[in-house]
Amino acid sequence: MKTNLGDPHRNFVDFAQVPTVKRLTRMPVCIDPSHSVGSRDAGPDGIPDVFHATAEGVVAGANMVLVDFHPDPATALVDGPQALLLKELPWFLEDVRLARETYEERVLLAAAQGVAE
C-alpha cells in the first residue's frame, strides 16, 4: 500500500490482507517487502527489516515473495538501497524456510480444529 510516510519505511504493509485477498479472490498473493522497507537496515536483533517483513508475509500465507538482491547494491541502477547482498541469499532462504514451516504448522493446527484452509 503506497503511503509515502517517509522514513524509516516508505510503504505501509498490512499483512492481515494476505489471507483476506486469498479468500476473496482465490488468487495467489505476492508480497514485496523490499519496496515496503526500502532499505537494508537491521533491527537490534541483527535481522534485516526485509527478513522480518518477508517472514510476516509468509506466516500470513503469502504464496510468493519479491525481494531485491544485487551483487553490489551501491552500483545498482534502481533500488540499490533496498537490495540485499547475494551472499545473504542462503541466510534469506533459510529464514523463509523457517517462516514457511511455521505457516504449515499453523495450517495443521487449524485443520485439527476442523477449520478448512
Buried (B, 14 or more C-beta within 10 A) or exposed (E): EEEEEEEEBBBEBEBEBBBEBBEEEEEEBEBBBBBBBBBBBEEEEEEBBBBBBBBBBBBBBBEEBEBBBBEEBEEBEEEBBBBBBEEBEEBBEEBBEEBBEEBEEBEEEEEEEEEEE
